[in-house]
Every structure is written in structure tokens, then in C-alpha cells.
Amino acid sequence: MIPFPDIDPDIISIGPIRIRWYGVMYILGFLASYFLIRRQKRAQQIGLKGELVQDLMIYLIIGMVLGARLGFLIFYQYEQWAYYVSNPLEIIAVWHGGMSFHGGFLGAIAAGWLFCRKKGLPPWAVADCVIVTAPVGLGLGRIGNFINAELYGRPTDVPWAMIFPGGGNIPRHPSQLYEAILEGLVLFIILWVLKNKDFRDGMMVAFFLFFYGVFRFFVEFFREPDPQLGLLLGQTVTMGQILCLFMIVAAGILALFIYRKTSS
């Protein structure tokens, strides 16, 4: 067993002012996306450069944060809606935690589509340029989860198991690190290599949906199910796995749509 590195989640804490590692990871992820988008040849070809990239990032940040919060409430807190109706301010209380990747992804899609429509840019080409940078933020976000000692794994006896604060005196999988490696590093390498191939616009999004869905579905077997939901469908799968299956199916449908549309 490996001791959990008890890192203070707060980088700076002065009275009510707190700067947390998790928030910094979000900022670093968006900064990485900003610079990586500007470096792509396809982005330059479609005119996605300069202030346009800055404006796009603002749209994506707002869309992702709103979508992530609403997605968490819809996908993972649907049994608690009476509480949120009685306490509407809690709906936007992102500082209390509770963000859904799948909701954030949908929110970013909506924001990106609005941006492209407003600026007259090809949405699929823009989406491809953005999506290949997304794994950087995903990986950093999972490291933030690890520092917060949240979203930890299921009990295990593997040599690298850790005892997480809040997880009881039980060795568990450091599943946040599994996700950081697969959904972050590995997925980024795959997409960054594939973007240089001669694929049609939109295929990077399809590849992202497929590989993220597969990686996340796999890691969910090692991650502790959300306590408010547990295992679903006869105690067999988690909500995360169900959503990932939708992503994998959506990847196939999107790829089919792209090739049928461009060949017709």
C-alpha cells in the first residue's frame, strides 16, 4: 500500500479568500487549450486565430461550467430536485462541488455552436481543433480530484492502493490517476496524432467520443460508484458507464453521418 500524499487542497487561504488546486487545474487546462488551438494548421486555415481564439475560449468556459453543473444535477442528483427547487441558489453553487463531465461536454458543444454561428466559422472544423486539446484539461482535472481526495476508487488489495480521507480505513484504487493517464495523457496522444491524418471535419470529435467513452467505461469498474446512486440496472453498471455507452454509440452515428454527408 502507498500512503496517500496529503496535499492541502488550498494553495492559498486568507480569510474568505481561497485559491484551490482544483480551480488552478481548470485554468491551466483552458490555457493549454488556448495555446494548442493556435498551433494547429487547421485552425489557421479556417481563420481561427488571434482574438477569435480568445472569444471562443470565453464561450467554452461559460458553456462548460454551466453544463457541468446542470449535468451533475440532472444525471446524478435527480432524486434531490425537491431540495434544489426549495433552495434555488444551490443550483449555481459550483463552489460546493458537483460537476459532471458529460454535462460540461454538452454545454461546451452548445456554446461552441453559438460561437461558430455568430462568427461564421465552420462548426465541425472548429470542434475538431478544440476537442484534440480537451484531454489536457481532463487529465489536470483528475489530478485536482486526486488532491481533493474525491472520486476515489473501490476497495482493493493491489500494491499501489491508498487510504483516502473520507473513504474509511480501507485501501482503495487511486482511480483518479487511472483517469488522468487514460482520459488525459493517452487520449491526448491519440488525438494529437490522428489530427494530422486526412480525416473529414468532425472525425476528431467522433474519435474523442469513442476513445473517451471506452476509457471512462473501463475505469468506472475501479471507481467507487456515486453514493447517491450506487450501481444501476440490476447492480451492474454506474451512471458514468451508461453515459459512456451513449458516447460510444454517438461516435459511430456521427462518423456515419459525416461520411454519408460528404460522399453525397
N, C-alpha and C positions, 0 to 999 in steps of 0.2 A: 504493500500500500504506500502511496505517495502522500505526504502531508499537503493539505490544501494551502496554497500561498495566500495568507490572509492579507490581501491588499486593501487598503482603505478605499472604498468606492468614491470618496470625496477627494479631489485633488486639493481644493481649497475650500475651507468652510469658515466664514467670518460672519457670525450672527446669522441673519436670514439668507445671506449670500452663500451659495454653494455651487462649485464647479465640479461636476462628476465625470468620471472616466467614460461612462456610457454616453453622455452627451458629446464629449470630445470625440468619441469614435464616430458618431454620426457626422460631425463637422468634417473630420478627416476623410470620411467616405465621400462626402459631397465634393470636397476639394479635389480628391483623386479623380472623381468622375469628370470634373470640370477640365482638368489638365489633359486627361486621357482622351476626352472627346475632341479637343482642339488638335491633338496629334494625329488623328485619323484622316487618311486620304479621302475617304468617302465623305466625311463631314465637310472638308474643304470643297469638294466637288459640288455639293448641294448648297453651298453658301452658309453653312452652319459654323460661324466663326465670330470672333470679337464679342461685341455686346450681345449678339444673338444667343451665344452660349450662356452668358450671364443671365439673361432674361429667362432662358429655358430652365436653368437650374432653380431659379426662384419659383417658377411654376411647379417644377417637380417636387421641390421641398414642401410646398404647401399641400399639393395633392397627396404626397406620400404620407405626411404626418396626419392629415385629416382621414385619409383612407385607412391607415394603420389603426387609428383609434376606433373609428366606426367599425372596421372589420373585427377588431377584438370584441366589441360589444355585441355584434351580430352573430359571429361564429362561436364565441366562447362564453358569452355572458347572457345568452338569450333567455335563460331561466331567471335572470335577475332584472328584467326590464321594468318591473313594477318599482324597484328601488330607484332606477335611473329616471323614471318618469317623475317620481316624487322629489328627486334631487337632481334637477337638470344640469347644474353646474358640474356634476361629476362626469357628465358625458365628455366634457372637454378637458377634464383634469388629467392630462397626459403625465404630469409630474408625479402622479400616484402609481404610475406603471400601467402596463396593459396595452401592448401594441401588437398587431397582427401583421406578419409579413404579407400574407395573401391579400389582406385589405389594403396595405400600403402599395402593393403592386397594382391593384385595380385603380387606386387613387392616382398613382403616377401615370397610368395609361390615360385616364380621363384628362388629367392636366396637360399631358403631352399632346393629346389630340386637339385640345383647345388652343394650345400654343401654335401648333402647325397650321391650324385653320386660320388663325389670326395673322400669322406671318407669311402664309402662302408657301410653306415648305412641304416636301413630300413626307407624309407621316411615317411610312414604313422605313424609309431610309434613315430618318431621324431616330426612330425607335431602335434600329439596329446599332446606330452609333452610341446610343445611350446604354443599351442593355448589355453590351460587352464589358462595360465598366462597372456594372452593378455588383458583381461578386466581390469587388474590393470592399465596398461598404458592408455587404453581408458578412464577410469574414471579420471585419473590425467590430461589427455589432455583436457577433457571437463572443468575441473576446471580452467585450463590455459585459455581456451576460455572465461570463465566467468570473470576472472581477466582482460583479454584484452577487455572486454565488446563487444565481437564479436559473431556472430552466435546467436543472441538473438531471443526471441520468438515473436509471433504475439501479437497484441493488445488484452488486456483482462481487466476485472474488478475484477479478483479474489483477495482476501485479501493479497496474497503474491506477487502481481505484482510489478515490478520495472521499473523505468525510466532509460534506458541505454543511456550513452553518444553516440551520433550518431544515436540514434533511434527516435529522435524527442521527443517532450514533451508529450509522450503517454505511459501509463503504459503497460508493456509487460510481457509475461510469461518468467521466468528465465529458458528457455528450456535447457540451458547448464547443469543446475543442475539436471533436469529430466534425461538427458542422462547420467550424471555422476553416478546417482543412478542405473538406469536400465542397461545401457550398461557396467557399471563398477562394482559396488558392487553386484547387484543381479545376473548378468551374471557370475561373478567370483564364487559366492557361488554355483550356479547351476553346473557349470563345475567342480569345485573342488570336489564336492560330487560325481558327475557322474563318475569321473575318477577312482574311487575305485571299480566301478561295473565291471562285467565280460563282457565288450564290446569288439568287434573286433577292431583291429588297424584301425584308420581313422574315427571312430564314434565320437570322440570328436570334430573333425573338422566339421562333419555333424551337431552335436548339436550346435556348435558355429554359423555356418551359419544360422541355423534355428532361434535360440533364438535372435541373434543379429538382424537378418532381421525383426523379429516380433517387437522387442523393438524399433528399429530405425524407422520402418514404423509408429508405433503408435506416437512416439514423434514428427515426422515430421508434424503432424496435429497442433502442438503447436509452431513450429519453423517457423520463417519468411523465406519464400522462397528466394532462391538466387536472388538478384536483377537483374542480367544479364539474368536470365532465367524465373523467375516467376513460375506460375503454368502451367503445361503441359497437353496434352491430354484433351483439352476442359476445361481448367482451373479447373482440378480436383485433380491432384497429382503433387508432386515435383519430380525432378530428383533423389533425395535421395530415395524416395519411389519406383521409377521404379527400381533402382539398388537393393534395398532390396527385391523386388519381385523375381528378378533373383537369389538372395542369397537363398531365401526360396525354390525355385524350385531346385536349385543346391543341397541343403541339401537333398532333397528327392531322387534325382538321385544318389548322392554319397552313401547314405545309401543302396539303392537298389543294386548298383554296388558292394559294399563291401560284402553284404550278398550273392549275387549270385556268386561272385568270390570265396569266402571261402567255399561255400557249394558245388561247382562243383568239 
